[in-house]
């Protein structure tokens, strides 16, 4: 399943956000993969962030990651950098962008 998400970085924190993603801990990337994510890409247009991830079961992935200390710490770090936070633990799959058209 492909999931598209939208978040927004604070205009004054773009550099910090990008730096944080150059330094994603190996423990976290391993946990993301272990939770079933096979690909995750983030694009930035100005302050808008568009995520595309592929996973077998998005809700199960969220449930797995939200209990891991490495992810909890990461979410706390990046939440301060975001204007629009994708709170996946509360919103679940409903926070994904709906498909409008596909080729």
Phi and psi in degrees as GROMACS dihedral restraints (atoms count N, CA, C in turn):
[ dihedral_restraints ]
;  ai    aj    ak    al  type     phi  dphi    fc
    3     4     5     6     1  -102.9    20    10
    4     5     6     7     1   134.4    20    10
    6     7     8     9     1  -123.1    20    10
    7     8     9    10     1   129.8    20    10
    9    10    11    12     1  -110.4    20    10
   10    11    12    13     1   134.8    20    10
   12    13    14    15     1  -129.8    20    10
   13    14    15    16     1   157.1    20    10
   15    16    17    18     1  -128.5    20    10
   16    17    18    19     1   130.0    20    10
   18    19    20    21     1  -132.3    20    10
   19    20    21    22     1   174.3    20    10
   21    22    23    24     1  -139.9    20    10
   22    23    24    25     1   125.5    20    10
   24    25    26    27     1   -82.9    20    10
   25    26    27    28     1   145.3    20    10
   27    28    29    30     1   -64.0    20    10
   28    29    30    31     1   136.4    20    10
   30    31    32    33     1   -57.3    20    10
   31    32    33    34     1   -33.5    20    10
   33    34    35    36     1   -86.6    20    10
   34    35    36    37     1     4.6    20    10
   36    37    38    39     1  -126.0    20    10
   37    38    39    40     1    12.8    20    10
   39    40    41    42     1   -56.3    20    10
   40    41    42    43     1   -48.3    20    10
   42    43    44    45     1   -61.6    20    10
   43    44    45    46     1   -41.6    20    10
   45    46    47    48     1   -64.1    20    10
   46    47    48    49     1   -39.9    20    10
   48    49    50    51     1   -62.4    20    10
   49    50    51    52     1   -47.1    20    10
   51    52    53    54     1   -65.2    20    10
   52    53    54    55     1   -39.3    20    10
   54    55    56    57     1   -61.8    20    10
   55    56    57    58     1   -40.4    20    10
   57    58    59    60     1   -62.3    20    10
   58    59    60    61     1   -30.5    20    10
   60    61    62    63     1   -87.7    20    10
   61    62    63    64     1   -10.4    20    10
   63    64    65    66     1   -82.3    20    10
   64    65    66    67     1   -12.6    20    10
   66    67    68    69     1  -124.3    20    10
   67    68    69    70     1    39.7    20    10
   69    70    71    72     1   -70.7    20    10
   70    71    72    73     1   123.0    20    10
   72    73    74    75     1   -60.2    20    10
   73    74    75    76     1   138.9    20    10
   75    76    77    78     1   -57.1    20    10
   76    77    78    79     1   -34.9    20    10
   78    79    80    81     1   -61.1    20    10
   79    80    81    82     1   -37.3    20    10
   81    82    83    84     1   -73.2    20    10
   82    83    84    85     1   -45.0    20    10
   84    85    86    87     1   -62.7    20    10
   85    86    87    88     1   -36.9    20    10
   87    88    89    90     1   -64.2    20    10
   88    89    90    91     1   -40.8    20    10
   90    91    92    93     1   -65.8    20    10
   91    92    93    94     1   -39.5    20    10
   93    94    95    96     1   -62.5    20    10
   94    95    96    97     1   -45.9    20    10
   96    97    98    99     1   -64.6    20    10
   97    98    99   100     1   -42.3    20    10
   99   100   101   102     1   -63.4    20    10
  100   101   102   103     1   -27.2    20    10
  102   103   104   105     1   -81.7    20    10
  103   104   105   106     1     0.2    20    10
  105   106   107   108     1   106.9    20    10
  106   107   108   109     1     5.1    20    10
  108   109   110   111     1   -83.2    20    10
  109   110   111   112     1   126.2    20    10
  111   112   113   114     1  -100.5    20    10
  112   113   114   115     1   -19.6    20    10
  114   115   116   117     1  -159.1    20    10
  115   116   117   118     1   144.6    20    10
  117   118   119   120     1  -151.9    20    10
  118   119   120   121     1   119.0    20    10
  120   121   122   123     1  -123.8    20    10
  121   122   123   124     1   140.0    20    10
  123   124   125   126     1  -121.9    20    10
  124   125   126   127     1   127.1    20    10
  126   127   128   129     1  -108.9    20    10
  127   128   129   130     1   148.5    20    10
  129   130   131   132     1  -123.0    20    10
  130   131   132   133     1   130.6    20    10
  132   133   134   135     1  -124.6    20    10
  133   134   135   136     1   101.8    20    10
  135   136   137   138     1    65.3    20    10
  136   137   138   139     1  -119.6    20    10
  138   139   140   141     1   -99.5    20    10
  139   140   141   142     1    -3.3    20    10
  141   142   143   144     1   -85.9    20    10
  142   143   144   145     1   133.2    20    10
  144   145   146   147     1  -115.9    20    10
  145   146   147   148     1   128.3    20    10
  147   148   149   150     1  -118.4    20    10
  148   149   150   151     1   125.3    20    10
  150   151   152   153     1  -110.0    20    10
  151   152   153   154     1   138.9    20    10
  153   154   155   156     1  -129.2    20    10
  154   155   156   157     1   121.0    20    10
  156   157   158   159     1  -129.7    20    10
  157   158   159   160     1   152.2    20    10
  159   160   161   162     1  -120.4    20    10
  160   161   162   163     1   128.4    20    10
  162   163   164   165     1  -155.5    20    10
  163   164   165   166     1   155.5    20    10
  165   166   167   168     1   -67.5    20    10
  166   167   168   169     1   -45.0    20    10
  168   169   170   171     1  -143.0    20    10
  169   170   171   172     1   101.6    20    10
  171   172   173   174     1   -60.5    20    10
  172   173   174   175     1   -45.9    20    10
  174   175   176   177     1   -62.7    20    10
  175   176   177   178     1   -40.5    20    10
  177   178   179   180     1   -66.7    20    10
  178   179   180   181     1   -38.2    20    10
  180   181   182   183     1   -61.5    20    10
  181   182   183   184     1   -45.2    20    10
  183   184   185   186     1   -60.7    20    10
  184   185   186   187     1   -48.0    20    10
  186   187   188   189     1   -59.5    20    10
  187   188   189   190     1   -38.8    20    10
  189   190   191   192     1   -68.9    20    10
  190   191   192   193     1   -46.8    20    10
  192   193   194   195     1   -72.7    20    10
  193   194   195   196     1   -34.9    20    10
  195   196   197   198     1   -66.7    20    10
  196   197   198   199     1   -13.1    20    10
  198   199   200   201     1  -100.0    20    10
  199   200   201   202     1    -3.6    20    10
  201   202   203   204     1   -89.1    20    10
  202   203   204   205     1   127.4    20    10
  204   205   206   207     1   -54.7    20    10
  205   206   207   208     1   -37.9    20    10
  207   208   209   210     1   -64.8    20    10
  208   209   210   211     1   -36.3    20    10
  210   211   212   213     1   -75.7    20    10
  211   212   213   214     1   -39.0    20    10
  213   214   215   216     1   -58.9    20    10
  214   215   216   217     1   -44.1    20    10
  216   217   218   219     1   -65.1    20    10
  217   218   219   220     1   -41.0    20    10
  219   220   221   222     1   -65.4    20    10
  220   221   222   223     1   -43.9    20    10
  222   223   224   225     1   -62.0    20    10
  223   224   225   226     1   -39.5    20    10
  225   226   227   228     1   -64.1    20    10
  226   227   228   229     1   -40.0    20    10
  228   229   230   231     1   -66.3    20    10
  229   230   231   232     1   -47.3    20    10
  231   232   233   234     1   -78.8    20    10
  232   233   234   235     1   -26.7    20    10
  234   235   236   237     1   -58.7    20    10
  235   236   237   238     1   -34.7    20    10
  237   238   239   240     1   -69.2    20    10
  238   239   240   241     1   -18.7    20    10
  240   241   242   243     1   -91.7    20    10
  241   242   243   244     1   -10.1    20    10
  243   244   245   246     1  -104.5    20    10
  244   245   246   247     1   141.2    20    10
  246   247   248   249     1   -83.8    20    10
  247   248   249   250     1   -43.9    20    10
  249   250   251   252     1  -116.6    20    10
  250   251   252   253     1   111.0    20    10
  252   253   254   255     1   -95.9    20    10
  253   254   255   256     1   132.6    20    10
  255   256   257   258     1   -85.6    20    10
  256   257   258   259     1    97.6    20    10
  258   259   260   261     1   -86.8    20    10
  259   260   261   262     1    78.8    20    10
  261   262   263   264     1   -66.8    20    10
  262   263   264   265     1   -23.7    20    10
  264   265   266   267     1   -67.9    20    10
  265   266   267   268     1   -29.5    20    10
  267   268   269   270     1   -95.5    20    10
  268   269   270   271     1   -36.8    20    10
  270   271   272   273     1   -88.8    20    10
  271   272   273   274     1   -28.1    20    10
  273   274   275   276     1    61.3    20    10
  274   275   276   277     1  -153.9    20    10
  276   277   278   279     1   -63.6    20    10
  277   278   279   280     1   -20.5    20    10
  279   280   281   282     1   -63.5    20    10
  280   281   282   283     1   -15.9    20    10
  282   283   284   285     1   -81.3    20    10
  283   284   285   286     1    -7.2    20    10
  285   286   287   288     1   -76.5    20    10
  286   287   288   289     1   156.2    20    10
  288   289   290   291     1   -76.9    20    10
  289   290   291   292     1   136.3    20    10
  291   292   293   294     1   -74.7    20    10
  292   293   294   295     1   148.2    20    10
  294   295   296   297     1   -75.3    20    10
  295   296   297   298     1   129.2    20    10
  297   298   299   300     1  -102.1    20    10
  298   299   300   301     1   -39.2    20    10
  300   301   302   303     1  -156.0    20    10
  301   302   303   304     1   148.2    20    10
  303   304   305   306     1  -147.6    20    10
  304   305   306   307     1   139.4    20    10
